[in-house]
């Protein structure tokens, strides 16, 4: 950039004097005294060799008299190009227009020096941020003979400072906007020095209410009395940080469970300047953890109770079977007339005794089977078998019970080639339970059908009846142990209510399932699915 020469005011000091100062040992810029360096080129050599600073002289009107290597590097002009030009050539047009250069020389003349930072212009028109010091030079009589001008390029430093300020401002904006964390500063005494939105939300205080107060405000009284806050700051100073979880207090007096991190802040010389404190409300998480612990404890208690119950049922079942079997044996001996003749009335009584004993034995067996299943003590012999054979075997067992009630027991389609991969004995037990239930709950003269086939490619056995059906709201509960719908003291439906529970557990243990389709007045259809042959 080239600025035309300005008309210069008449100098009160002859130019020859300035030139003699320049031509002697480069004029002592700091003091204005040339006599000190007369006869020595050391100072001129020193100034000319400086590369990081532009150091040059101006006459009293602001015209350039000298030019060092640093000036050429910073501003781009050679000495021949710049000496004699006015120093306004280095200023942006807007600064020249408002008389900035005249003001600087006036202040330097009045006060001895002037310092400024601002934009300057290189020869190629680019701008750089400069620190400028202009010092007035006077001779031994105090007459102004010119100025010394020192310029340093601070563009990189300014960019770094601006980047730092921008980063700090962004970080401050970020911190202020955080709502899930209380992030604030403490001074070296533990007093609140800053306050973000998250701190207000979590602790309840507005910035104007808390700034300057000690952070012990957030601690329960017993912690403050125990010196907890002092201890936390001591640990932070010693170790760099302090971290913990504990109870804290809001403005309204309510307590919350918090995760707290206190970090000691130090300056470049390692001196403590304060603390950064980050607090997060973990009350909900702690409550969830406590619920999980309580649930786990309950599960353990339930498992223990279930195991104890199973062990009790197994023991009691075993103990009950012994006297039942003995009673059956004695009944058989009486019926065989080992102890003497038996009348017809006595035979009727023995028949009823045997029926009651068999019923009781079935109950005991159900209890024993259920307890073994719950205890995981049931073994399975998984092999391929025909569902037709299993259904045939069970129908023969149920037929007498169906005939006694006048129920038509129908054998539906059941091809021989339907093969399941399961325990055949356990499968027969399941089908027996399903058919026995169907006969039990179907009114006299009704119909029960058993068939087998596939459902979505999976082997299955279906048992359906023409009974009263099962309401939708009760269909899930019938698979629970000890549940028997319609059971009462006068219903005539005997049993433990364990049959379906046992059947479903057996089916699931073999990789199968039992499903129900029913409705009031529509009868019920139970379907047992089992894994296919591999």
C-alpha positions as CSV (number, residue, x, y, z in Angstrom):
1,X,0.0,0.0,0.0
2,X,1.4,3.4,-0.9
3,X,0.4,6.6,0.8
4,X,1.4,10.0,-0.9
5,X,3.8,12.2,0.9
6,X,2.1,14.8,3.0
7,X,3.2,18.5,3.1
8,X,5.5,18.6,6.1
9,X,5.6,21.5,8.6
10,X,8.8,23.6,8.8
11,X,11.2,22.0,11.2
12,X,12.4,24.0,14.2
13,X,15.6,21.8,14.2
14,X,17.6,21.7,11.0
15,X,17.4,18.4,9.1
16,X,21.2,18.4,9.1
17,X,21.2,18.0,12.9
18,X,18.9,15.0,12.6
19,X,21.0,13.6,9.8
20,X,24.2,14.1,11.9
21,X,22.5,12.2,14.6
22,X,21.6,9.5,12.2
23,X,24.9,9.5,10.5
24,X,26.8,9.3,13.8
25,X,26.2,6.2,15.8
26,X,22.4,5.9,14.9
27,X,21.1,8.2,17.7
28,X,20.4,6.6,21.0
29,X,16.6,5.9,20.6
30,X,16.0,5.2,24.3
31,X,17.4,8.5,25.7
32,X,17.9,10.7,22.6
33,X,21.5,11.2,23.6
34,X,24.0,10.7,20.7
35,X,27.1,11.6,22.8
36,X,27.1,8.3,24.7
37,X,27.6,6.2,21.6
38,X,29.8,8.7,19.6
39,X,32.8,6.8,18.1
40,X,31.1,3.5,18.5
41,X,29.1,1.4,15.9
42,X,27.9,-1.1,18.5
43,X,24.5,0.4,18.9
44,X,23.8,0.7,15.2
45,X,25.0,-2.9,14.7
46,X,22.7,-4.1,17.5
47,X,19.6,-2.3,16.1
48,X,20.3,-3.3,12.5
49,X,20.6,-7.0,13.4
50,X,17.3,-7.2,15.3
51,X,14.9,-9.3,13.2
52,X,11.8,-9.7,15.5
53,X,11.2,-5.9,15.9
54,X,10.9,-3.1,13.4
55,X,13.1,-0.3,14.9
56,X,13.5,2.9,13.0
57,X,13.7,6.7,13.5
58,X,11.3,9.4,12.5
59,X,12.0,13.1,12.2
60,X,9.9,15.6,14.2
61,X,7.3,15.5,11.3
62,X,7.0,11.8,11.2
63,X,9.2,11.1,8.2
64,X,11.3,7.9,8.3
65,X,15.0,8.4,8.8
66,X,16.3,4.9,9.4
67,X,15.3,1.3,8.7
68,X,16.5,-1.9,10.3
69,X,16.3,-5.6,9.1
70,X,13.4,-6.3,11.4
71,X,11.4,-3.4,9.9
72,X,12.1,-4.8,6.4
73,X,11.0,-8.3,7.4
74,X,7.8,-7.1,9.2
75,X,6.7,-4.5,6.7
76,X,8.2,-5.6,3.4
77,X,9.9,-2.4,2.4
78,X,13.6,-2.0,1.7
79,X,15.4,1.0,3.1
80,X,15.5,2.7,-0.4
81,X,11.8,2.2,-0.7
82,X,10.7,3.6,2.6
83,X,13.3,6.2,4.0
84,X,11.9,9.7,3.6
85,X,8.2,8.5,3.5
86,X,5.8,9.5,6.2
87,X,5.0,6.7,8.8
88,X,1.2,7.0,7.9
89,X,2.1,4.6,5.1
90,X,1.9,1.7,7.7
91,X,-1.7,2.7,8.9
92,X,-5.1,1.6,7.5
93,X,-6.8,4.4,5.6
94,X,-9.6,4.7,8.2
95,X,-7.0,5.4,10.9
96,X,-5.2,8.0,8.8
97,X,-8.5,9.7,8.0
98,X,-9.3,10.2,11.6
99,X,-5.8,11.6,12.4
100,X,-4.5,8.6,14.4
101,X,-0.9,9.2,13.5
102,X,-1.0,12.9,14.4
103,X,-2.6,12.0,17.8
104,X,0.2,9.5,18.5
105,X,3.0,12.0,17.8
106,X,1.2,14.6,19.9
107,X,1.0,12.2,22.9
108,X,4.6,11.1,22.5
109,X,5.7,14.7,22.4
110,X,3.7,15.6,25.4
111,X,4.3,12.5,27.6
112,X,7.6,11.2,26.2
113,X,6.1,8.0,24.7
114,X,2.9,6.5,23.4
115,X,2.0,2.8,23.2
116,X,-0.7,1.2,21.1
117,X,-2.0,-2.0,19.7
118,X,-3.9,-2.1,16.4
119,X,-3.9,-3.0,12.7
120,X,-0.9,-2.0,10.5
121,X,-0.4,-2.4,6.8
122,X,2.5,-4.2,5.0
123,X,3.8,-3.2,1.6
124,X,1.7,-5.9,-0.1
125,X,-1.4,-4.5,1.5
126,X,-1.9,-7.3,4.1
127,X,-2.7,-6.3,7.6
128,X,-1.1,-7.5,10.8
129,X,-1.8,-6.8,14.5
130,X,1.0,-4.8,16.0
131,X,2.3,-3.5,19.3
132,X,3.8,0.0,18.7
133,X,5.9,2.1,21.0
134,X,6.8,5.7,19.8
135,X,9.4,7.5,22.0
136,X,10.2,11.2,21.7
137,X,13.9,12.0,21.1
138,X,15.4,15.2,22.4
139,X,18.8,16.7,22.2
140,X,20.8,17.9,25.2
141,X,18.9,21.2,25.2
142,X,15.6,19.4,25.4
143,X,14.7,20.2,21.8
144,X,12.6,17.6,20.0
145,X,14.7,16.1,17.2
146,X,12.5,13.1,16.2
147,X,11.0,9.9,17.4
148,X,12.1,6.3,17.9
149,X,9.5,3.8,16.7
150,X,9.5,0.1,17.7
151,X,6.9,-2.3,16.2
152,X,6.3,-5.9,17.0
153,X,4.0,-8.3,15.0
154,X,1.5,-9.8,17.5
155,X,-0.9,-11.3,14.9
156,X,-0.3,-14.9,16.0
157,X,-0.6,-14.0,19.7
158,X,-3.8,-12.0,19.1
159,X,-5.2,-15.0,17.1
160,X,-4.3,-17.3,19.9
161,X,-5.8,-15.0,22.5
162,X,-9.0,-14.6,20.5
163,X,-9.2,-18.3,20.0
164,X,-8.8,-18.8,23.8
165,X,-11.4,-16.2,24.5
166,X,-13.8,-17.8,22.1
167,X,-13.1,-21.2,23.5
168,X,-13.6,-19.9,27.1
169,X,-16.8,-18.1,26.0
170,X,-18.1,-21.3,24.3
171,X,-17.2,-23.3,27.4
172,X,-18.9,-20.8,29.7
173,X,-22.0,-20.9,27.5
174,X,-21.9,-24.7,27.5
175,X,-21.5,-24.9,31.2
176,X,-24.2,-22.3,31.8
177,X,-26.7,-24.3,29.7
178,X,-26.1,-27.7,31.3
179,X,-29.1,-28.7,33.3
180,X,-28.3,-32.2,34.4
181,X,-25.1,-31.2,36.3
182,X,-24.5,-28.5,38.9
183,X,-21.2,-27.0,37.7
184,X,-19.7,-24.1,39.6
185,X,-16.6,-22.6,41.0
186,X,-15.4,-22.1,44.6
187,X,-12.8,-19.6,45.7
188,X,-9.8,-20.8,47.8
189,X,-12.0,-20.5,51.0
190,X,-14.8,-22.6,49.5
191,X,-17.2,-19.8,48.7
192,X,-19.4,-20.1,45.6
193,X,-17.9,-18.0,42.8
194,X,-20.0,-19.1,39.8
195,X,-23.3,-20.8,39.3
196,X,-24.8,-22.6,36.3
197,X,-28.4,-23.4,35.3
198,X,-27.9,-27.1,36.4
199,X,-26.8,-25.9,39.8
200,X,-30.0,-23.8,40.2
201,X,-32.2,-26.7,39.1
202,X,-30.5,-29.3,41.3
203,X,-29.8,-27.2,44.5
204,X,-32.7,-24.8,44.2
205,X,-30.8,-21.5,44.6
206,X,-30.8,-18.7,42.1
207,X,-27.3,-17.2,41.4
208,X,-28.0,-14.1,43.4
209,X,-29.0,-16.2,46.5
210,X,-25.9,-18.4,46.6
211,X,-22.9,-16.4,45.2
212,X,-20.4,-15.7,48.0
213,X,-21.9,-18.3,50.4
214,X,-19.8,-21.3,51.6
215,X,-20.5,-24.6,49.9
216,X,-21.2,-26.2,53.2
217,X,-24.7,-24.8,52.6
218,X,-25.3,-27.9,50.5
219,X,-24.3,-30.4,53.2
220,X,-26.4,-32.0,56.0
221,X,-25.8,-30.4,59.4
222,X,-24.1,-33.5,60.8
223,X,-21.6,-33.5,58.0
224,X,-20.8,-29.9,58.5
225,X,-20.4,-30.4,62.2
226,X,-18.0,-33.3,61.5
227,X,-15.8,-31.1,59.4
228,X,-16.6,-32.9,56.1
229,X,-16.4,-29.9,53.9
230,X,-12.9,-28.9,55.2
231,X,-11.7,-32.5,54.7
232,X,-12.9,-32.6,51.1
233,X,-11.0,-29.4,50.2
234,X,-7.9,-30.7,52.0
235,X,-8.0,-33.9,49.9
236,X,-8.6,-32.0,46.7
237,X,-5.6,-29.8,47.4
238,X,-3.4,-32.8,48.3
239,X,-4.5,-35.2,45.6
240,X,-5.8,-32.8,42.9
241,X,-9.4,-33.9,43.3
242,X,-12.0,-35.3,45.7
243,X,-14.8,-37.6,44.6
244,X,-17.7,-39.3,46.5
245,X,-21.4,-40.1,46.6
246,X,-23.5,-38.9,49.5
247,X,-26.5,-36.9,50.7
248,X,-26.8,-33.3,49.9
249,X,-29.4,-30.6,50.8
250,X,-31.5,-28.4,48.6
251,X,-32.7,-25.0,49.3
252,X,-36.1,-26.3,50.5
253,X,-34.4,-28.7,53.0
254,X,-35.0,-31.9,51.0
255,X,-32.2,-34.3,50.7
256,X,-30.9,-35.9,47.5
257,X,-28.2,-38.5,46.7
258,X,-25.4,-36.9,44.8
259,X,-22.2,-37.8,43.0
260,X,-19.7,-35.0,43.7
261,X,-16.3,-34.2,42.1
262,X,-14.2,-31.3,43.5
263,X,-11.0,-30.4,41.5
264,X,-8.3,-28.1,42.8
265,X,-7.5,-25.3,40.3
266,X,-4.0,-23.8,40.1
267,X,-2.3,-21.1,38.1
268,X,0.8,-21.5,35.9
269,X,3.0,-21.1,38.9
270,X,1.2,-23.9,40.8
271,X,-0.6,-21.6,43.2
272,X,-4.1,-22.6,44.4
273,X,-6.7,-20.2,42.8
274,X,-9.9,-22.1,43.7
275,X,-11.9,-25.3,43.0
276,X,-14.2,-26.6,40.3
277,X,-17.2,-28.5,41.7
278,X,-19.5,-30.8,39.7
279,X,-22.6,-32.4,41.3
280,X,-25.0,-34.8,39.8
281,X,-28.3,-35.9,41.3
282,X,-28.4,-39.7,41.5
283,X,-31.4,-40.0,43.7
284,X,-33.4,-42.0,41.2
285,X,-30.5,-44.2,40.3
286,X,-29.9,-45.0,44.0
287,X,-33.6,-45.7,44.5
288,X,-33.5,-48.1,41.5
289,X,-30.4,-49.8,42.9
290,X,-32.1,-50.2,46.3
291,X,-35.2,-51.6,44.5
292,X,-33.0,-54.1,42.6
293,X,-31.3,-55.1,45.9
294,X,-34.7,-55.5,47.6
295,X,-36.0,-57.5,44.6
296,X,-33.0,-59.7,44.6
297,X,-33.4,-60.3,48.3
298,X,-37.1,-61.1,47.8
299,X,-36.2,-63.5,45.0
300,X,-33.7,-65.2,47.2
301,X,-36.2,-65.4,49.9
302,X,-38.8,-66.8,47.5
303,X,-36.4,-69.3,46.1
304,X,-35.5,-70.4,49.6
305,X,-39.1,-70.7,50.6
306,X,-39.9,-72.6,47.4
307,X,-37.0,-75.0,47.9
308,X,-38.1,-75.5,51.5
309,X,-41.7,-76.1,50.4
310,X,-40.5,-78.6,47.7
311,X,-38.4,-80.4,50.3
312,X,-41.3,-80.5,52.7
313,X,-43.7,-81.8,50.1
314,X,-41.3,-84.4,49.0
315,X,-40.7,-85.6,52.5
316,X,-44.4,-85.5,53.4
317,X,-45.4,-87.3,50.2
318,X,-42.9,-90.0,51.0
319,X,-44.1,-90.3,54.6
320,X,-47.8,-90.4,53.5
321,X,-47.3,-93.1,50.8
322,X,-46.1,-95.6,53.4
323,X,-49.2,-95.7,55.5
324,X,-51.5,-95.5,52.4
325,X,-49.8,-98.5,50.9
326,X,-50.1,-100.3,54.2
327,X,-53.8,-99.5,54.4
328,X,-54.3,-100.8,50.9
329,X,-52.5,-104.0,51.8
330,X,-54.7,-104.6,54.9
331,X,-57.9,-103.9,52.8
332,X,-56.8,-106.5,50.3
333,X,-56.2,-109.0,53.2
334,X,-59.7,-108.4,54.5
335,X,-61.3,-108.8,51.1
336,X,-59.4,-112.1,50.7
337,X,-61.1,-113.2,54.0
338,X,-57.8,-114.1,55.5
339,X,-59.2,-113.1,58.9
340,X,-62.6,-114.6,58.3
341,X,-65.8,-114.3,56.2
342,X,-66.7,-110.8,54.8
343,X,-70.3,-109.8,54.3
344,X,-71.7,-108.0,51.3
345,X,-72.0,-104.8,53.3
346,X,-68.4,-105.1,54.5
347,X,-67.2,-105.6,50.8
348,X,-69.0,-102.4,49.9
349,X,-67.2,-100.6,52.7
350,X,-63.8,-102.1,51.5
351,X,-64.6,-100.9,48.0
352,X,-65.1,-97.4,49.3
353,X,-62.0,-97.6,51.4
354,X,-59.9,-98.7,48.3
355,X,-61.4,-95.8,46.2
356,X,-60.6,-93.3,48.9
357,X,-57.1,-94.7,49.3
358,X,-56.4,-94.6,45.5
359,X,-57.7,-91.0,45.4
360,X,-55.4,-90.1,48.3
361,X,-52.5,-91.8,46.6
362,X,-53.1,-89.8,43.4
363,X,-53.0,-86.6,45.4
364,X,-49.7,-87.7,47.1
365,X,-48.2,-88.6,43.8
366,X,-49.2,-85.2,42.3
367,X,-47.6,-83.5,45.3
368,X,-44.5,-85.6,44.9
369,X,-44.2,-85.0,41.2
370,X,-44.7,-81.2,41.6
371,X,-42.1,-81.0,44.3
372,X,-39.6,-82.9,42.1
373,X,-40.3,-80.7,39.1
374,X,-39.8,-77.5,41.2
375,X,-36.6,-78.9,42.7
376,X,-35.3,-79.8,39.2
377,X,-35.0,-83.5,40.2
378,X,-37.0,-84.9,37.2
379,X,-34.9,-86.7,34.6
380,X,-36.0,-86.9,30.9
381,X,-35.3,-89.6,28.4
382,X,-35.5,-87.7,25.1
383,X,-36.0,-90.1,22.2
384,X,-38.2,-90.1,19.0
385,X,-41.6,-91.8,19.3
386,X,-44.9,-91.9,17.5
387,X,-47.6,-89.6,19.1
388,X,-50.2,-92.2,17.9
389,X,-48.8,-94.8,20.3
390,X,-48.8,-92.4,23.3
391,X,-52.4,-91.3,22.6
392,X,-53.6,-94.9,22.2
393,X,-52.0,-96.0,25.5
394,X,-53.6,-93.1,27.4
395,X,-57.1,-93.5,25.9
396,X,-57.2,-97.1,27.2
397,X,-56.5,-95.8,30.8
398,X,-59.2,-93.1,30.6
399,X,-61.9,-95.1,29.0
400,X,-63.3,-96.7,32.2
401,X,-63.7,-93.2,33.8
402,X,-65.5,-91.9,30.6
403,X,-67.9,-94.9,30.5
404,X,-68.8,-94.4,34.2
405,X,-70.0,-90.8,33.3
406,X,-71.6,-91.8,30.0
407,X,-69.1,-89.6,28.1
408,X,-68.3,-90.5,24.5
409,X,-64.5,-90.8,24.2
410,X,-63.6,-90.1,20.6
411,X,-60.3,-91.0,19.0
412,X,-59.7,-88.3,16.4
413,X,-57.2,-88.4,13.5
414,X,-53.7,-89.4,14.7
415,X,-51.4,-90.7,11.9
416,X,-48.6,-93.0,12.8
417,X,-46.0,-90.9,11.1
418,X,-46.3,-87.9,13.5
419,X,-43.1,-88.3,15.5
420,X,-42.0,-86.1,18.4
421,X,-38.6,-85.8,20.1
422,X,-39.4,-86.0,23.8
423,X,-39.8,-88.3,26.8
424,X,-42.6,-90.7,25.9
425,X,-43.5,-91.5,29.5
426,X,-43.7,-87.8,30.4
427,X,-45.8,-87.2,27.3
428,X,-48.3,-89.9,28.3
429,X,-48.5,-88.3,31.8
430,X,-49.4,-84.9,30.2
431,X,-52.0,-86.4,27.9
432,X,-53.5,-88.4,30.8
433,X,-53.8,-85.2,32.8
434,X,-55.5,-83.4,29.9
435,X,-57.9,-86.3,29.2
436,X,-58.7,-86.8,32.9
437,X,-59.5,-83.1,33.3
438,X,-61.7,-83.1,30.2
439,X,-63.7,-86.1,31.4
440,X,-63.9,-84.7,35.0
441,X,-65.3,-81.3,33.8
442,X,-67.5,-82.5,31.0
443,X,-71.2,-83.1,31.9
444,X,-72.6,-86.6,31.6
445,X,-73.4,-87.5,28.0
446,X,-70.8,-85.1,26.7
447,X,-67.9,-85.8,24.3
448,X,-64.1,-85.8,24.7
449,X,-61.9,-86.0,21.6
450,X,-58.1,-86.8,21.5
451,X,-56.2,-86.4,18.2
452,X,-52.7,-85.7,17.0
453,X,-51.1,-84.0,14.0
454,X,-48.9,-81.0,13.3
455,X,-49.3,-77.3,14.0
456,X,-47.1,-75.0,11.8
457,X,-44.9,-78.1,11.2
458,X,-44.6,-78.9,14.9
459,X,-46.0,-82.2,16.3
460,X,-49.0,-81.8,18.6
461,X,-51.7,-83.6,20.6
462,X,-55.1,-81.9,20.9
463,X,-57.7,-82.7,23.6
464,X,-61.1,-81.1,23.3
465,X,-64.3,-81.4,25.3
466,X,-67.9,-80.2,25.2
467,X,-67.8,-78.9,28.8
468,X,-68.8,-75.5,30.1
469,X,-65.7,-73.7,28.8
470,X,-63.3,-71.4,30.6
471,X,-63.7,-67.6,30.8
472,X,-60.8,-65.7,29.3
473,X,-60.0,-64.0,32.6
474,X,-59.4,-67.4,34.2
475,X,-57.5,-69.1,31.4
476,X,-54.0,-68.1,32.7
477,X,-54.7,-69.0,36.3
478,X,-55.7,-72.6,35.6
479,X,-52.1,-73.4,34.9
480,X,-51.1,-72.1,38.4
481,X,-50.6,-74.8,41.1
482,X,-53.4,-75.6,43.4
483,X,-56.0,-73.8,41.2
484,X,-59.1,-75.7,40.2
485,X,-62.0,-73.6,38.6
486,X,-65.4,-74.3,40.0
487,X,-64.1,-76.2,43.0
488,X,-66.2,-76.0,46.2
489,X,-67.2,-78.3,49.0
490,X,-70.2,-79.4,47.0
491,X,-68.9,-79.4,43.5
492,X,-67.8,-83.0,43.4
493,X,-64.6,-82.1,41.5
494,X,-61.8,-83.8,43.4
495,X,-58.1,-83.2,43.0
496,X,-55.2,-81.0,44.1
497,X,-55.3,-78.6,41.2
498,X,-51.8,-79.6,40.3
499,X,-52.5,-81.5,37.1
500,X,-52.3,-78.7,34.6
501,X,-49.4,-77.0,36.4
502,X,-47.4,-80.2,36.3
503,X,-48.3,-80.8,32.7
504,X,-47.2,-77.4,31.5
505,X,-43.9,-77.6,33.5
506,X,-43.2,-81.1,32.0
507,X,-44.0,-79.8,28.5
508,X,-41.7,-76.8,28.8
509,X,-38.9,-78.8,30.2
510,X,-39.0,-80.9,27.0
511,X,-39.0,-77.9,24.8
512,X,-42.8,-77.9,24.2
513,X,-45.8,-75.9,25.4
514,X,-49.5,-76.3,26.3
515,X,-52.0,-73.7,25.0
516,X,-55.7,-73.3,25.5
517,X,-58.6,-72.1,23.3
518,X,-61.9,-71.8,25.1
519,X,-64.9,-69.6,26.0
520,X,-68.0,-69.8,28.1
521,X,-70.4,-72.5,26.7
522,X,-67.9,-73.5,24.0
523,X,-66.0,-76.3,25.7
524,X,-62.2,-76.3,25.9
525,X,-59.4,-77.3,23.6
526,X,-55.9,-78.0,25.0
527,X,-53.0,-78.4,22.6
528,X,-49.7,-79.9,23.5
529,X,-46.8,-79.1,21.1
530,X,-43.5,-81.0,21.2
531,X,-40.2,-80.7,19.3
532,X,-40.1,-82.6,16.0
533,X,-37.6,-85.3,15.3
534,X,-34.3,-83.8,14.2
